[in-house]
């Protein structure tokens, strides 16, 4: 029977302290649950260096791409109702995507294109659609960067941003490669069209409120005040501009903070990266997936649907599909399900773990994973962009697995 050794768990607190002492992170928190019961929580450091405020359990953070699994659960809830199937083409919901073009292999400019089929919902959910992100390498990301096509919280209606995206070519023929992308933002727009509700309202009514995630939203909750953590970067310039990133002399340069953040007046509901919330809220979401669709007395999805989400949907691992994109975790030995990564070979990942571990993270270095073999969920919060700055996820997973004894 799996259990945790307290002295080994205490190593995690030492590790968190070291990251703060070395000015890698301003502060962080970690929550581990085993068989649904809390076995470890620790918070250390500052949520705001400039105001000398501690990183605490009720600290609100930008979870960025950890929004993607939440949006994926929402779209699967609609699929369970028979409103569409995952092989449906995007143009069935958004006609602006009816006539698609993709860059030809080796294209040197964005006008070197060929006709392409419209991506399917499944391709959007698995990052094989041909969409991209501005921070990826390549000429399409350069064009997206020039148009600021990243679905920031202050960029207006989601419908308008998705419509603008439809005017751009795809980076490759759908299904031929894996590339991290804004596809889940587009899925968020599909949810709006199918449900007849804005994405913020649909998520609130169908996912967040049933799970008791009362402090998770696209906008910092009213009255939260200075509980909203500051965001830092070790880079000069834009903390998201990875292609031109240069390490600065200040490892914790302030990027965004309470009182002046676009997340306090959100207009763009980004299903790919827009949610703000607390660690206990996200732990409830992770526990719902571990419990095969049920949480807080509510069933969001059937066990069969969750099992389907948490298996590899790629023909091999991500590395075998020629990715050129930014990656928040290893691509070797890692496949992709719906909403997150799946460990297909722990040895190739080079981090201890269980076969079938499901995980994902966010650009501000947040991370969560579900170990169904050992009935465990772990959620890690901090606020440093980009998430590739330090190998904290691999180190943390080794620490947690190292505290597990039988």
Kinemage of the C-alpha trace (Angstrom):
@kinemage 1
@onewidth
@group {chain A} dominant
@subgroup {mainchain}
@vectorlist {calphas} color= white
{ca unk a 1} P 0.000 0.000 0.000
{ca unk a 2} L 1.368 3.376 -1.035
{ca unk a 3} L 2.149 5.842 1.733
{ca unk a 4} L 4.310 8.923 2.230
{ca unk a 5} L 7.244 9.230 4.596
{ca unk a 6} L 7.070 12.603 6.460
{ca unk a 7} L 10.837 13.142 6.573
{ca unk a 8} L 11.035 12.717 2.812
{ca unk a 9} L 8.089 15.067 2.252
{ca unk a 10} L 9.978 17.687 4.274
{ca unk a 11} L 12.606 17.756 1.525
{ca unk a 12} L 10.029 19.492 -0.654
{ca unk a 13} L 9.852 22.450 1.736
{ca unk a 14} L 13.638 22.714 1.661
{ca unk a 15} L 13.550 22.702 -2.145
{ca unk a 16} L 10.891 25.432 -2.240
{ca unk a 17} L 12.960 27.525 0.181
{ca unk a 18} L 16.068 27.079 -1.960
{ca unk a 19} L 14.285 28.345 -5.068
{ca unk a 20} L 13.275 31.489 -3.171
{ca unk a 21} L 16.671 31.973 -1.519
{ca unk a 22} L 18.340 31.723 -4.929
{ca unk a 23} L 15.864 34.283 -6.330
{ca unk a 24} L 14.497 31.879 -8.905
{ca unk a 25} L 10.924 32.155 -7.646
{ca unk a 26} L 9.436 34.886 -5.482
{ca unk a 27} L 7.257 32.295 -3.762
{ca unk a 28} L 5.351 29.077 -4.343
{ca unk a 29} L 2.857 26.597 -2.916
{ca unk a 30} L 2.301 22.850 -3.295
{ca unk a 31} L -0.740 20.721 -2.432
{ca unk a 32} L -0.637 16.910 -2.570
{ca unk a 33} L -3.643 14.648 -2.059
{ca unk a 34} L -3.554 10.855 -1.763
{ca unk a 35} L -6.757 8.815 -1.954
{ca unk a 36} L -8.579 12.145 -1.803
{ca unk a 37} L -6.981 13.192 1.485
{ca unk a 38} L -4.463 16.002 1.902
{ca unk a 39} L -1.026 14.629 2.780
{ca unk a 40} L 1.101 17.724 2.192
{ca unk a 41} L 0.752 21.471 1.851
{ca unk a 42} L 3.455 24.080 1.974
{ca unk a 43} L 3.733 27.697 0.919
{ca unk a 44} L 6.948 29.701 1.027
{ca unk a 45} L 8.203 33.082 -0.111
{ca unk a 46} L 6.331 36.113 -1.397
{ca unk a 47} L 3.336 36.641 -3.624
{ca unk a 48} L 4.512 40.249 -3.882
{ca unk a 49} L 8.144 41.174 -3.289
{ca unk a 50} L 7.427 44.850 -3.803
{ca unk a 51} L 4.809 44.900 -1.024
{ca unk a 52} L 6.416 42.201 1.164
{ca unk a 53} L 3.301 39.980 1.083
{ca unk a 54} L 3.570 36.225 1.728
{ca unk a 55} L 2.656 33.494 -0.750
{ca unk a 56} L -0.282 31.795 0.992
{ca unk a 57} L -2.900 29.121 0.487
{ca unk a 58} L -5.500 31.654 -0.687
{ca unk a 59} L -3.100 33.427 -3.076
{ca unk a 60} L -4.609 33.883 -6.545
{ca unk a 61} L -2.396 33.123 -9.540
{ca unk a 62} L -2.538 33.168 -13.323
{ca unk a 63} L -2.776 29.501 -14.285
{ca unk a 64} L -2.363 30.277 -17.999
{ca unk a 65} L -2.315 26.965 -19.926
{ca unk a 66} L -3.655 24.972 -16.987
{ca unk a 67} L -6.896 26.523 -18.282
{ca unk a 68} L -6.725 24.094 -21.218
{ca unk a 69} L -7.782 20.963 -19.277
{ca unk a 70} L -10.740 22.907 -17.820
{ca unk a 71} L -11.905 23.986 -21.288
{ca unk a 72} L -11.378 20.445 -22.554
{ca unk a 73} L -13.621 19.049 -19.814
{ca unk a 74} L -16.264 21.600 -20.827
{ca unk a 75} L -16.216 20.612 -24.498
{ca unk a 76} L -16.356 16.917 -23.577
{ca unk a 77} L -19.431 17.625 -21.463
{ca unk a 78} L -21.124 18.965 -24.603
{ca unk a 79} L -19.903 15.985 -26.630
{ca unk a 80} L -21.480 13.658 -24.056
{ca unk a 81} L -24.807 15.363 -24.771
{ca unk a 82} L -24.597 14.290 -28.414
{ca unk a 83} L -24.247 17.844 -29.732
{ca unk a 84} L -21.251 16.977 -31.951
{ca unk a 85} L -18.520 14.378 -32.381
{ca unk a 86} L -14.788 15.047 -32.224
{ca unk a 87} L -14.198 14.356 -35.923
{ca unk a 88} L -16.477 17.289 -36.780
{ca unk a 89} L -14.677 19.967 -38.767
{ca unk a 90} L -14.274 23.379 -37.179
{ca unk a 91} L -16.174 25.000 -40.067
{ca unk a 92} L -19.387 23.281 -38.930
{ca unk a 93} L -19.416 25.731 -36.026
{ca unk a 94} L -17.316 28.627 -37.349
{ca unk a 95} L -17.825 29.181 -41.104
{ca unk a 96} L -14.841 31.558 -41.293
{ca unk a 97} L -12.657 28.429 -41.251
{ca unk a 98} L -14.294 26.893 -44.348
{ca unk a 99} L -11.529 27.646 -46.851
{ca unk a 100} L -8.225 26.774 -45.206
{ca unk a 101} L -4.686 27.140 -46.502
{ca unk a 102} L -1.524 25.634 -45.029
{ca unk a 103} L 2.091 26.637 -45.520
{ca unk a 104} L 3.905 24.383 -47.989
{ca unk a 105} L 6.804 22.394 -46.488
{ca unk a 106} L 9.878 24.609 -46.300
{ca unk a 107} L 7.884 27.808 -46.946
{ca unk a 108} L 9.935 30.992 -46.640
{ca unk a 109} L 6.964 33.359 -46.539
{ca unk a 110} L 3.341 33.167 -45.417
{ca unk a 111} L 2.034 33.452 -48.984
{ca unk a 112} L 3.564 30.082 -49.938
{ca unk a 113} L 0.511 27.984 -49.185
{ca unk a 114} L -1.552 25.070 -50.439
{ca unk a 115} L -5.144 24.053 -49.869
{ca unk a 116} L -5.780 22.230 -46.595
{ca unk a 117} L -8.769 20.533 -44.973
{ca unk a 118} L -10.388 22.324 -42.066
{ca unk a 119} L -9.031 20.968 -38.765
{ca unk a 120} L -11.308 18.765 -36.673
{ca unk a 121} L -12.170 19.307 -33.028
{ca unk a 122} L -9.976 16.323 -32.162
{ca unk a 123} L -7.011 17.906 -33.944
{ca unk a 124} L -7.614 21.159 -32.054
{ca unk a 125} L -7.692 19.313 -28.733
{ca unk a 126} L -4.512 17.339 -29.461
{ca unk a 127} L -2.437 20.211 -30.953
{ca unk a 128} L -2.249 18.564 -34.367
{ca unk a 129} L -4.496 21.128 -36.115
{ca unk a 130} L -1.837 23.275 -37.801
{ca unk a 131} L -2.443 26.277 -35.536
{ca unk a 132} L 0.498 27.680 -33.586
{ca unk a 133} L 1.535 30.227 -30.940
{ca unk a 134} L 3.480 33.499 -31.396
{ca unk a 135} L 6.280 32.209 -29.152
{ca unk a 136} L 6.962 29.136 -31.331
{ca unk a 137} L 9.707 29.258 -33.984
{ca unk a 138} L 8.709 29.708 -37.620
{ca unk a 139} L 7.211 32.197 -40.040
{ca unk a 140} L 3.579 31.694 -38.968
{ca unk a 141} L 4.432 32.413 -35.313
{ca unk a 142} L 6.279 35.533 -36.501
{ca unk a 143} L 3.105 36.689 -38.260
{ca unk a 144} L 1.016 35.875 -35.187
{ca unk a 145} L 3.461 37.821 -33.033
{ca unk a 146} L 3.226 40.832 -35.353
{ca unk a 147} L -0.573 40.725 -34.953
{ca unk a 148} L -0.368 40.042 -31.195
{ca unk a 149} L -2.431 36.899 -31.784
{ca unk a 150} L -2.099 35.368 -28.308
{ca unk a 151} L -5.548 35.860 -26.716
{ca unk a 152} L -4.491 38.180 -23.908
{ca unk a 153} L -7.152 39.114 -21.324
{ca unk a 154} L -7.625 42.627 -22.734
{ca unk a 155} L -8.031 41.916 -26.474
{ca unk a 156} L -11.805 42.174 -26.841
{ca unk a 157} L -14.414 39.595 -27.734
{ca unk a 158} L -13.266 36.004 -28.197
{ca unk a 159} L -15.383 35.802 -31.353
{ca unk a 160} L -13.421 38.674 -32.920
{ca unk a 161} L -10.029 37.241 -32.052
{ca unk a 162} L -10.942 33.822 -33.462
{ca unk a 163} L -12.299 35.465 -36.639
{ca unk a 164} L -8.952 37.245 -37.090
{ca unk a 165} L -7.117 33.944 -36.619
{ca unk a 166} L -9.102 32.387 -39.479
{ca unk a 167} L -7.427 34.776 -41.935
{ca unk a 168} L -3.999 33.230 -41.257
{ca unk a 169} L -2.680 30.067 -42.904
{ca unk a 170} L -2.018 26.892 -40.945
{ca unk a 171} L 1.598 26.037 -40.110
{ca unk a 172} L 1.184 22.549 -41.628
{ca unk a 173} L -1.419 20.153 -42.954
{ca unk a 174} L -3.779 19.115 -40.113
{ca unk a 175} L -2.821 15.821 -38.516
{ca unk a 176} L 0.712 15.733 -39.937
{ca unk a 177} L 2.573 17.204 -36.942
{ca unk a 178} L 2.254 18.220 -33.296
{ca unk a 179} L 2.639 21.889 -32.458
{ca unk a 180} L 1.516 23.634 -29.275
{ca unk a 181} L -1.137 26.135 -30.291
{ca unk a 182} L -4.082 28.438 -29.677
{ca unk a 183} L -6.368 25.573 -30.727
{ca unk a 184} L -8.000 25.366 -27.289
{ca unk a 185} L -8.870 29.069 -27.527
{ca unk a 186} L -10.731 28.203 -30.716
{ca unk a 187} L -12.416 25.315 -28.884
{ca unk a 188} L -13.576 27.887 -26.335
{ca unk a 189} L -15.322 29.750 -29.126
{ca unk a 190} L -16.945 26.496 -30.304
{ca unk a 191} L -18.313 26.049 -26.775
{ca unk a 192} L -19.876 29.514 -27.019
{ca unk a 193} L -21.531 28.745 -30.366
{ca unk a 194} L -22.848 25.330 -29.329
{ca unk a 195} L -24.038 26.338 -25.849
{ca unk a 196} L -25.302 29.814 -26.687
{ca unk a 197} L -23.411 31.171 -23.664
{ca unk a 198} L -20.202 33.148 -23.334
{ca unk a 199} L -17.295 30.945 -22.285
{ca unk a 200} L -16.981 32.541 -18.853
{ca unk a 201} L -20.635 31.838 -18.069
{ca unk a 202} L -20.553 28.275 -19.412
{ca unk a 203} L -17.455 27.356 -17.411
{ca unk a 204} L -18.832 28.993 -14.279
{ca unk a 205} L -22.211 27.260 -14.476
{ca unk a 206} L -21.127 23.835 -15.733
{ca unk a 207} L -17.639 23.284 -14.264
{ca unk a 208} L -16.442 25.800 -11.670
{ca unk a 209} L -19.553 26.217 -9.516
{ca unk a 210} L -20.421 22.482 -9.369
{ca unk a 211} L -16.865 21.694 -8.239
{ca unk a 212} L -16.854 24.466 -5.641
{ca unk a 213} L -14.154 26.412 -7.480
{ca unk a 214} L -15.598 29.714 -6.291
{ca unk a 215} L -12.365 31.694 -6.636
{ca unk a 216} L -11.520 30.681 -10.195
{ca unk a 217} L -12.540 32.940 -13.070
{ca unk a 218} L -11.225 34.829 -16.087
{ca unk a 219} L -11.178 37.984 -13.963
{ca unk a 220} L -9.649 38.434 -10.517
{ca unk a 221} L -12.646 38.062 -8.157
{ca unk a 222} L -14.077 41.264 -6.733
{ca unk a 223} L -12.709 41.883 -3.270
{ca unk a 224} L -9.604 39.741 -3.788
{ca unk a 225} L -7.418 42.807 -3.396
{ca unk a 226} L -3.749 42.092 -2.938
{ca unk a 227} L -4.223 38.284 -2.780
{ca unk a 228} L -3.500 38.325 -6.541
{ca unk a 229} L 0.178 37.398 -6.896
{ca unk a 230} L 2.654 39.457 -8.867
{ca unk a 231} L 4.160 37.955 -12.021
{ca unk a 232} L 7.931 37.975 -12.537
{ca unk a 233} L 10.423 37.049 -15.258
{ca unk a 234} L 14.202 36.546 -15.483
{ca unk a 235} L 14.111 37.858 -19.051
{ca unk a 236} L 14.625 41.297 -20.498
{ca unk a 237} L 11.729 42.638 -22.576
{ca unk a 238} L 8.536 40.610 -23.081
{ca unk a 239} L 8.323 37.607 -20.748
{ca unk a 240} L 6.376 35.708 -23.432
{ca unk a 241} L 8.654 36.533 -26.406
{ca unk a 242} L 10.699 33.354 -26.228
{ca unk a 243} L 12.185 33.652 -29.726
{ca unk a 244} L 13.949 36.895 -28.827
{ca unk a 245} L 14.363 36.198 -25.118
{ca unk a 246} L 17.492 37.385 -23.364
{ca unk a 247} L 18.345 36.701 -19.763
{ca unk a 248} L 18.437 39.901 -17.754
{ca unk a 249} L 20.526 40.852 -14.743
{ca unk a 250} L 17.409 40.808 -12.521
{ca unk a 251} L 16.037 37.267 -12.054
{ca unk a 252} L 12.734 38.514 -10.621
{ca unk a 253} L 11.763 41.468 -12.776
{ca unk a 254} L 8.165 42.567 -12.137
{ca unk a 255} L 5.856 42.035 -15.130
{ca unk a 256} L 2.286 42.329 -13.797
{ca unk a 257} L 0.745 43.006 -10.406
{ca unk a 258} L -2.484 43.655 -8.502
{ca unk a 259} L -4.033 47.049 -9.164
{ca unk a 260} L -2.681 47.344 -12.721
{ca unk a 261} L -3.305 43.950 -14.254
{ca unk a 262} L -5.380 43.220 -17.380
{ca unk a 263} L -6.702 40.184 -15.457
{ca unk a 264} L -8.662 42.605 -13.285
{ca unk a 265} L -10.743 43.805 -16.250
{ca unk a 266} L -10.818 40.873 -18.641
{ca unk a 267} L -12.591 41.204 -21.984
{ca unk a 268} L -11.145 38.140 -23.784
{ca unk a 269} L -12.159 34.762 -22.367
{ca unk a 270} L -9.162 32.619 -23.296
{ca unk a 271} L -9.976 28.929 -23.031
{ca unk a 272} L -6.318 28.253 -23.650
{ca unk a 273} L -4.817 30.419 -20.930
{ca unk a 274} L -7.132 32.894 -19.241
{ca unk a 275} L -8.126 31.574 -15.817
{ca unk a 276} L -7.020 32.900 -12.437
{ca unk a 277} L -7.553 30.880 -9.268
{ca unk a 278} L -6.367 29.376 -5.983
{ca unk a 279} L -4.503 26.127 -5.361
{ca unk a 280} L -7.422 24.542 -3.484
{ca unk a 281} L -9.730 25.312 -6.395
{ca unk a 282} L -7.450 23.652 -8.926
{ca unk a 283} L -6.926 20.680 -6.641
{ca unk a 284} L -10.707 20.145 -6.733
{ca unk a 285} L -10.530 20.034 -10.531
{ca unk a 286} L -7.607 17.571 -10.499
{ca unk a 287} L -9.422 15.390 -7.967
{ca unk a 288} L -12.502 15.318 -10.203
{ca unk a 289} L -10.400 13.837 -13.003
{ca unk a 290} L -8.756 11.349 -10.612
{ca unk a 291} L -12.262 10.365 -9.473
{ca unk a 292} L -13.229 9.692 -13.101
{ca unk a 293} L -15.548 12.660 -13.578
{ca unk a 294} L -17.064 13.227 -10.151
{ca unk a 295} L -16.244 15.914 -7.599
{ca unk a 296} L -17.909 17.888 -4.831
{ca unk a 297} L -21.004 15.680 -5.098
{ca unk a 298} L -21.477 16.417 -8.803
{ca unk a 299} L -20.746 14.248 -11.831
{ca unk a 300} L -19.373 16.322 -14.703
{ca unk a 301} L -18.335 13.467 -17.007
{ca unk a 302} L -18.824 9.722 -17.189
{ca unk a 303} L -15.908 7.487 -16.134
{ca unk a 304} L -15.594 6.247 -19.732
{ca unk a 305} L -15.216 9.791 -21.049
{ca unk a 306} L -12.504 10.621 -18.520
{ca unk a 307} L -10.663 7.392 -19.301
{ca unk a 308} L -10.816 8.350 -22.974
{ca unk a 309} L -9.366 11.788 -22.203
{ca unk a 310} L -6.498 10.366 -20.151
{ca unk a 311} L -5.027 8.021 -22.768
{ca unk a 312} L -2.539 8.873 -25.507
{ca unk a 313} L -4.308 10.089 -28.672
{ca unk a 314} L -1.149 10.353 -30.786
{ca unk a 315} L 0.307 7.547 -32.930
{ca unk a 316} L 3.456 7.645 -30.755
{ca unk a 317} L 5.062 10.144 -28.419
{ca unk a 318} L 5.117 13.887 -29.129
{ca unk a 319} L 8.768 13.725 -30.179
{ca unk a 320} L 7.883 11.349 -33.029
{ca unk a 321} L 5.583 13.967 -34.591
{ca unk a 322} L 8.283 16.473 -35.521
{ca unk a 323} L 7.454 19.251 -33.051
{ca unk a 324} L 9.242 22.566 -33.453
{ca unk a 325} L 7.249 24.377 -30.805
{ca unk a 326} L 7.967 25.570 -27.306
{ca unk a 327} L 7.465 22.737 -24.818
{ca unk a 328} L 6.697 22.983 -21.117
{ca unk a 329} L 7.848 19.408 -20.441
{ca unk a 330} L 9.703 16.524 -22.158
{ca unk a 331} L 8.389 15.322 -25.513
{ca unk a 332} L 10.148 11.944 -25.496
{ca unk a 333} L 8.155 9.233 -23.742
{ca unk a 334} L 5.228 11.642 -23.537
{ca unk a 335} L 2.045 11.403 -25.558
{ca unk a 336} L -0.950 13.697 -25.507
{ca unk a 337} L -4.505 12.977 -24.417
{ca unk a 338} L -7.311 15.519 -24.383
{ca unk a 339} L -6.226 18.526 -22.336
{ca unk a 340} L -2.827 17.321 -21.188
{ca unk a 341} L 0.249 15.145 -21.546
{ca unk a 342} L 0.344 11.390 -20.918
{ca unk a 343} L 3.456 9.499 -19.800
{ca unk a 344} L 3.889 6.605 -22.227
{ca unk a 345} L 7.405 5.633 -21.133
{ca unk a 346} L 8.762 6.999 -17.812
{ca unk a 347} L 12.293 5.984 -18.790
{ca unk a 348} L 12.222 8.171 -21.908
{ca unk a 349} L 10.815 11.079 -19.875
{ca unk a 350} L 13.821 10.710 -17.559
{ca unk a 351} L 11.761 11.591 -14.489
{ca unk a 352} L 10.295 9.061 -12.018
{ca unk a 353} L 6.598 8.548 -12.550
{ca unk a 354} L 3.855 6.108 -13.370
{ca unk a 355} L 2.773 4.897 -16.766
{ca unk a 356} L -0.263 6.977 -17.729
{ca unk a 357} L 0.481 10.016 -15.537
{ca unk a 358} L -1.620 12.953 -16.808
{ca unk a 359} L -0.244 16.468 -16.444
{ca unk a 360} L -0.013 19.971 -17.772
{ca unk a 361} L 1.380 23.326 -16.730
{ca unk a 362} L 1.169 27.030 -17.381
{ca unk a 363} L 3.519 29.701 -18.708
{ca unk a 364} L 3.994 31.140 -15.190
{ca unk a 365} L 5.587 27.813 -14.103
{ca unk a 366} L 2.467 26.349 -12.480
{ca unk a 367} L 2.082 22.571 -12.818
{ca unk a 368} L -0.212 19.708 -11.894
{ca unk a 369} L -0.246 15.988 -12.399
{ca unk a 370} L -2.517 13.055 -11.687
{ca unk a 371} L -0.953 9.712 -10.794
{ca unk a 372} L -3.819 7.234 -11.133
{ca unk a 373} L -1.630 4.246 -10.285
{ca unk a 374} L -0.978 5.685 -6.816
{ca unk a 375} L -4.284 7.610 -6.498
{ca unk a 376} L -2.504 10.934 -6.080
{ca unk a 377} L -2.880 14.505 -7.331
{ca unk a 378} L -0.294 17.276 -6.997
{ca unk a 379} L -0.744 20.975 -7.757
{ca unk a 380} L 2.162 23.442 -7.757
{ca unk a 381} L 1.679 27.214 -7.951
{ca unk a 382} L 4.230 29.964 -8.522
{ca unk a 383} L 4.401 33.033 -10.811
{ca unk a 384} L 7.472 33.150 -13.024
{ca unk a 385} L 7.369 33.369 -16.820
{ca unk a 386} L 8.490 31.578 -18.904
{ca unk a 387} L 7.981 28.109 -17.467
{ca unk a 388} L 11.120 26.886 -19.249
{ca unk a 389} L 13.327 29.057 -17.005
{ca unk a 390} L 14.207 26.253 -14.558
{ca unk a 391} L 13.748 22.445 -14.393
{ca unk a 392} L 11.408 22.778 -11.417
{ca unk a 393} L 8.749 20.379 -12.702
{ca unk a 394} L 11.144 17.475 -13.116
{ca unk a 395} L 12.772 18.212 -9.757
{ca unk a 396} L 9.423 18.478 -8.001
{ca unk a 397} L 8.084 15.254 -9.441
{ca unk a 398} L 11.267 13.438 -8.348
{ca unk a 399} L 10.849 14.867 -4.836
{ca unk a 400} L 7.204 13.782 -4.540
{ca unk a 401} L 7.860 10.296 -5.943
{ca unk a 402} L 10.906 10.064 -3.669
{ca unk a 403} L 8.671 10.590 -0.628
{ca unk a 404} L 6.459 7.673 -1.636
{ca unk a 405} L 7.224 4.352 0.068
{ca unk a 406} L 5.410 1.030 0.164
